[in-house]
Every structure is written in C-alpha cells, then in structure tokens.
Amino acid sequence: MKPLKILIFVLLGLAILVFTIPLLAPNSYQVERGISINRPQSEVFEYMRMFNNFDTWSPWSEMDPDMEVEISGVDGEVGAEYYWKGNRDVGEGRMRITQIDPNKIHIALSFIEPFESSSPTEYRLSANQSGTDVSWYMEGEMSYPWNAILLFMSMEEAIGKDFDRGLQKLKMQLEKR
C-alpha cells in the first residue's frame, strides 16, 4: 500500500508542476532584427511589398526548395496573400498584407502547421545617409499551457536567426542590382 501512495503523490506532484509552470511563464514575445541596405528607400520598399519577390530573400525558401507557394490578390497591395506549404522545417501558413504606410508594411502572419498561431508582422523602413535601414518585426502570443515553451526557448533567438538570414539575403538581392 505504501508504494501506491508514493506513486500517487509523485503523479499528483508532477500534475501540479505541469499545470503550474505555464502560470509563471510569459505569454507573449517580440522579435526584431534590422539591417542597412545601400539602396534608396523607395526601391527597397517596392521590392519588399511584392510577395513575388519574397522567395528571393526568404530564409525559409532555402530550407525547402520544393515548397508549394501561391500568391493571390493584387501582389503588393492590401489584401494580397502569400500561402506556403512545405516540409516540417517550414510548415504551412499564409501572410496577408493588411496595411501599407509610407514607411511600413503590415502583415498578418498565420501558421497552420506545425501548430495554429498568428503573429502581426511588420517591415519598417527609414532612410539613412547611405540608403535604407530595414527592420523586420514580429510579435505573438502563446496561450496557456503552451506558453511554458517560452521558459525554455527564446523566440528572439529561434526566429531572430531566420530574420537575420532573410535580411542578409534581401541586402544581397538589392545591392547587386
């Protein structure tokens, strides 16, 4: 009888941990990376707003060269959508342009696989002496109990390296023109 009580207390303790840890974890994250590109702001802006150009600088297109991509709506305009479906490294989802400001492109990013989530994303541009400063920004929320992941994984590091790679590719694409 004593080993059964011990087992019950251990299982009860584990259950309490599993349900308590997420209560202590953050439920939101932000990721932002930037780069300076030696091209005029108007040129960078026009290139970035076109989903047709995204595969040339996307950090994920090189992870799955066979990724299925579909662009719908008027490319580069509010309402345009970029749908992708790829291997487990890139998953499945869509981006939709929700607003275009003179220095900012707002995108609704929705993941379908590996799990459903959505994250507002922005491309922010500002002129500098030699060209354009570009910032790639994303924020998101993870609901209970999935937010416990944020205690063990830094979204800034996990997604930030992809943003860095994408911005490097964007710089190379635009500066070779």
N, C-alpha and C positions, 0 to 999 in steps of 0.2 A: 504494500500500500504506500509506503514511504517513497519509492522511486516514482510512482504515478503522481504523487503530489508535487515532487520536484519537477517532473516533466510539465505538469500543468502550470506551475509558477514560471518556468522558463518560457513556455509558449506565451503565456499571458504577458510577461515582460517584453518579449520580442514584439508582440502585437502592439503594446503601448508605445514602444520605440518607433515602430513603422508608422504609426498614426500621429505621433507627437513631433518627430523630426521635421516633417513638412510645415508644421505650425511655426517653427523657428526660422525657416528658410525664406529668402526673398522671393517675391512672386513676379518680379519684373527685371528686365535687363535692357541695356543700351550698348550698341556697338557703333563706333565711328572711326573711320580712317580717312586720311587725306593725302593728297599729292599735288605737286605743282607741275603743270604741263606748259611747255613753251609754244603755245598756240593761242590765238585770240579767243576770248570768252565766247563770242557768238559761234565760232566754229566748233568748239568743244560742246557747247550747249546743243547745237543742232545734231551733232553726231550722237550724243548720249540719249537724246529723246527718241531716237529711232530704234525700235526693237529689232529691226532688220540688221542693225549693226551690233547688237548685244553679243552675239556668238563670237565676234572677233575679239572681245575683251572679257567675256565671262570667264571666271575662274573654274566654273563647273563644266563648260563645254569640253575642256580637255580631259576631264575625268571620265567622260562617256562620249566618245566621238559618234556613237550611234544613237544618241539621244534624239527622241522624237520632239520636234518643235513645230508649233502652229501659231501664226500671228493673225489676229482678227481685228476688225475695225480699221479705222484710218490710222496707219502707223504714224507715231509721233504726236498724235492728238489725244485729248482727253477721251477716255473710253477704250482706247486701243488695248489689246490684251496679248500677252505672250504666254502660251501654255507650253509646258515641257513634261515629258515622261521619260525617265531614264533608268539606269541601273540603281542599285541600292545606295551608291555614293551620292547621287544627285536627286533621287526620289521623283516625286511628281508634284506639280503645282502650277500656279499661274501668277502673273503680275499684271496689274491693270493701272494705267495712268489715270489718276483721279483729279489732278490739278496741275497746271503749268503756270508758274510765275516767272518773271523775267530772269531770276537767278536760281530757281529751284524747280525740280520736277518731283512731284509727289506720286508715290506708287503704293498701291495696296498689294502686298505680297501674301499669298495664301498657299500654304503647303497642304497637300492631300496625303502624300506618303513621304516619309515613314510614319508620320502622325499628323493629324489635322491641327493646324495653328495658323494664325495670321499675324502679320507684323507690318505696321506702317514703315515705309522706307522712303528716303529722300536722297536725291543727288543735289548737292548745294555747290554753287559756283560763285566765285568772285574774282575780279580782275586783279592782277598784281603787275609789277613793273615788267616782268618778262613774259607774261602770258596769263594763265588762269590757275587759281587754286581750286581744286575739286575735293569735295568731301562726300563720302558715301556713309549714310547714317541709317540705322535701323533700331527700332525698339520693339519690345514684345513683352508678353505676359505669359506666365505658366501657372495654370490653376492647381489647386490642391488636389491630389498629393504629388503631382508630377513636378511641382516646384522644388522638391527635395533635390532634384538633379542639380539645381543651381548652387547647392552647397559643395558639390564635388566636381563641378565642371564650370569653367569660366567661359561664358558665351563670348566675351571680349576676345579671348584667345582663340577659341574654336572657330568663330566666324570671322574674327579680325584678320587672321592669316589669309583667308579666302578673299576678303575685301582688299588687302594689300596686294595680293597677286593680280586681282582684276584691275586695280588701278594702275599697276605697273604695265599690264598688257594694254590698257587704254592709252597710257602715255606713249608706249612704243608705236601703237597704231597711228596716233595723231601726229607725232613728231616725225614720222617717216614720210609724211605727205608733202 
